[in-house]
Amino acid sequence: MTTQAAVPSVGLLYPGMGADDDFPFLEQATSGAIRLPLVRTAGGDVAHLVDELLAVGGSENLLAGARELAGEAPDSIMWACTSGSFVYGWQGAHDQAAEVSRASGVPASSTSIAFAQACRALSIDKVAVAASYPDDLAQHFKRFLADAGISVVSFQSNDIATAGEVGLLGLPEILAMARAADHPDAQAILIPDTAMHSLQFVNELEAALGKTVLTANQVTVWEGLRIADRTLTLNSLGTLFR
């Protein structure tokens, strides 16, 4: 019989660059209450193009990263890429996760699936979406949410071309995007890009907007803990973690 480590560990397969430093920030901010070992699965900046994201989310990239993460003995593995999972559709994203889980021997999921699971956990079925992506890519996320039974009552794409550009956004720009997307009928605002820094901003976003905010890096960490049955209360990460 194996005993779980005292500190939960969520392994991250992260595509290239953007906000990979969000995760060590969280490790430090929680005084080591969680481990978030990270492996980059793609080199450099990732363009927000459908064909590019299909390549980034391909099996070769994910399985090589999962094998590298195995040495960290994580409790679970997350494919920490929203667009590189939702671009495969509802079934394709689940197939990705199942493949990583089989290869690694631990539970696996992805950021797109995490958004759906977080909405279910909070009984949210009507959302606004503030997407950083160009519209043709962002529409795949809208369809993904529809397949999860989540109604998108307001949707804004912001036509940012690359992950690197998204990683330069600060709280004022992110808040402006969220406000532009908000709608009175939305129970929550979803901000779907793991290239966007957000783990230090969730509480401020919720306070400013007066409703639940779900960001890509936030739901990624939450889902990794959930599938490993290692849930944590982290008051700095908004309604989802309380």
N, C-alpha and C positions, 0 to 999 in steps of 0.2 A: 504493500500500500504506500502510495506517494503522498507527501505532505506539501500543500501549497506554500510557496514562499510567503514571508510576512508582507512583502511589498508586491502588489500586483504589477505585472509587466505586460504591456501591449506593444507588440512589434509592429512597426510601420513600414510599409512599402510606399515610398514617396517619389513622385515623378519629377525628377530634375531639381528645380529651384523655385523660389518664390517666398514661402513662409516656413521653411523647414526649421527655422530657429524658434518658431512658436512652441515647439514641443520641449526643447530643453528649458525654455522660459517657464513652462508649466511645471516641469520637474523641480526647478529651483523655487518657484513660488509656493509649491506645496511642501517644501522642505523634505523632498524625497519620498512623499507618500505614494508616488507612482513612478514606475520606470517606463520610458518610451523609447526603446532602441529603434533606430531608423536606418534604413538602407535605401539609397537612391536607385531607382529602376531605370531612369533615362538620363542622358547627359545633357546638361545645359538647360537653356530656356525652351519651354514647350509652347508651340503655337496653338492657338484656339481654333483649330481646323478639324473637321470631322475625321478625315483620313489620318491626320496626325495622331489624334486621340485613339483611334482604332489600333494604330501601331503601338502606341505607348501602353495600351492595356492588353497587348497580346500575351499569350501564354509564355513565350520565351522570356520576356522581361520579368513577369510576375514570379515564375517558378525559380528563376535564377536568384531573384531577390529573397524568396522564401527560404531557399537553401542557405543563403548567407545569414539570414536572421536566425536560423536554427541554433547556431552557436550561442545565441543570447538566451535560449530556453524561455521564450515568451509564453504567457498563458493563452494568448490569442494573437492573431495577425490581422491587421487591417490594410486593405488596399486603399491608401489615403489619397484617393483621386476621385473627385465627383464626376468630371466629364469623361474620364477614362473608364468609368463604370456605366454611367447612364447611357453613353453612346451605344452600348451593346444591347440596350433594352432591358426590360424587367427580367426575362428569363436568362438572357446572356449575362447580366450582372450576377445573378445567383449561380450560374455555371462557373463564372470566374472564381467566386468565393469557394465553391465546392472543390475546384481544382487545387487552389492554394491549400485548403484544409487537408486534402488527401496527401499532398506532397509534404506538408509540414507536420502532420499528426496533431495539430491543435485547431480549435475553432477559428474560422476566418469569415470576414465580411468585407464590405466596402463602404465608402462614404455615401454613395447614393442609397444603398440599402439602409444605412444608418439614419438618413433623413426620414425615410418611411417608418422605421421602427420608433424613432423619437416622437414622431407625430402620433403614432398609435399609443405610445406610453402616456402621452399627455392628453389623449382623447381629442386631438386636433384633426379636423377634416376639411377646414377651409383656410387657405394660406395665401399670402402675397409672396412673390419671388422677386428678389433683387439680384439679378444675375450679372456677373461681370462680362460674360462671354458675348461674342457676336450673336445675332438673333438666330441664325441657322443652327448653330450648335446649342444655344439655350433652349430651343424648342424641343430638343430631345429630352431635356430634364422635365419640361412640362408634361410630355407624354409619359415619362417614367412615373411621375407623381399620379397621373390619372390612372395608370395601371395598378397603383397601390391604393386606389380608392380615395385619393386626396384631391379636392377641388381647388384649382388655382383661380382665385377671384380677382387677382391683379398680378400683372407680369411685366417686368421691365428688364430688357437686355441693355447692356452698356457698351458693347462693341469694343472691348479692350482686347487687343490682338494676341498678347502673350502672357504667360504666367509671370514672367519677370516684371512686366509693367504692373500687374495686379499687386505683386509683392511690395511695391513702392507706396501703396495707398495707406493713409493714416486714418485715424478716427473721424476727422471732419468729412473726408471723401466717402467713407463707408456709411456714415450716418446720412449723408445727403442721398446716396443711392437707396438706402432703406426707406427714407421718408418719401422719395419719389415713387417707390413701389407700393407703399402702404395703402390700405383700403379699410373702411370701417367694418366690413364684414369679415376681414381676415383675423383669425384667432392668433396667428403667429406670422412672423416675417422670416423667410428662409433666404440665407445668403450662401449660395453653393459654390465655393471655390476654395480648395485647400491651399492655393497660392496666396490667399489673402490672410494677412495677420488679423487675428480676431480674439485669441484666447485672453488677451489683456483688456478687451473692450466689451465683453458680453454684458456685464452688469450696467455699464454706462449706456449701451445701446438700448437695453430694456427700459432703463429709467427714462431716457429721452423719448422713447416711442410709446411707452405705456402698455406694452404687451410683450409676450414671449418672443424671443429672437433665437433662432437656431442657425448657427454658422457651421461651415464645413469642418473645421478643425475641432470644434466643440463636440459635434455629434460623432465624429470619428473616434475620439477618445472614449466617449460614453458607450458607444456600441462595442468597442473592443473590451471594455470592462463587462458589459452586459453578457456578451456571448461566452465570456470566461467565468461568469457567475462571481465577479469580483467587484461589485458595485461600490462606489465611494460617494460621500457627500462632500462637494467642493463648492462652498458658497460663492466663490469668485466667478463661477461659470454659469450663472443664470438659473432660471427656473428649472431647466432640465436636470441639474445636478443637486437640487434641494429635496 
